[in-house]
């Protein structure tokens, strides 16, 4: 075995058996990963293009290109001498080498997306590992796979003994790191690693090889928006149109949508900080936006609203769900805004021109939907309390609050009256809320002022359900008055008794003696 810089050169050839017979542990470790990769790549076929990042002297890229002559293979390394050696010793018609840097991807490697990327013993050499991983994800097809390995020690090592290594992961820390960028990780720890039997030959020859997270197969990449890139047609992650997106989807993404969230987890297609990052879509590419219990977690949603306006098509639909401002759950920990109708009146009705300048489009209010739990709705009915009145003036009636808005890049010719509806949950039938259509007159206002200014109680209407309680309270009140009168009469009678008079005289003498002292 020979080392150029830290790259392995298989001077004994590319037959694994030779290295096994010679007990060449270093040679075996380098070759067997590519032999394993050949088996995995065969399962992943058909493939069009494969990248071997940090290909070193090129022997692994050569093995892949030779096994799959119809596959376009690119070997990339940052080391000039390694690329020169590969070009001189491992050439095939379907194989090319390029001098490149995984942390400076576009300027050194280009914009090609690959069906599969191999990264063997690479990450431990990189200082800016997050940048490299993001580049790997962005240049991997959405259905692509990453075949990955890096040395895994017992503990996370930030200062490894090997001079070329910047970090060495533990199995757990590596899994956590990769999980930020891929939803699916196949590894030996749970026996999900494909073709793990390739490594059995090492046990048979008594050669030590630690399989912990080394290698792994990563799939279902998670795209993370780069906040330092200025939005333009050339660097948007996704340029398709007629998209449906779910903002703040968490692990419960709405079916048929692309999920965006600040945290990488199952169901999240794009990891985005809504208060800092642009949405990763082209202008007017989105036909509908759905968001459930996300907006209340933002300190200021204006930047997100601007981005929504940018990416939405003309007449796109927005559907926002939040806790209602006058309900206890609106005020739990981590909620920063408390939404009610006025937030949307301000944008859609009261200050249209002001917000049109900020959003660069017009938002037209279409519907408010109030979710009221069945028990609450039943109690309102039993007490004959008007629903519109209860929503406006009572606390704790509405559980959650839905708003539907239409985005209009062109001025609408007519704007219909928005609707107010209620339902027992957002997926059940919605019923209209009947609001008073006639505003209060001056005469009604005068009557109200007179009624409230009077000192005597005027309960004009008492619900039938409250009448028994009122009767009971009145009876208890009368009994208390009778007891009070009886007590007063008893005290008056006692004052006229001989005992009471003697007791009063004694108290007067006692008081006089105390004063004389």
Order of alpha helices (4+ residues) and beta strands (2+ residues): beta-beta-alpha-alpha-beta-alpha-beta-alpha-beta-alpha-beta-alpha-beta-beta-beta-alpha-beta-alpha-beta-beta-beta-beta-beta-beta-alpha-beta-alpha-alpha-beta-alpha-alpha-beta-beta-beta-alpha-alpha-alpha
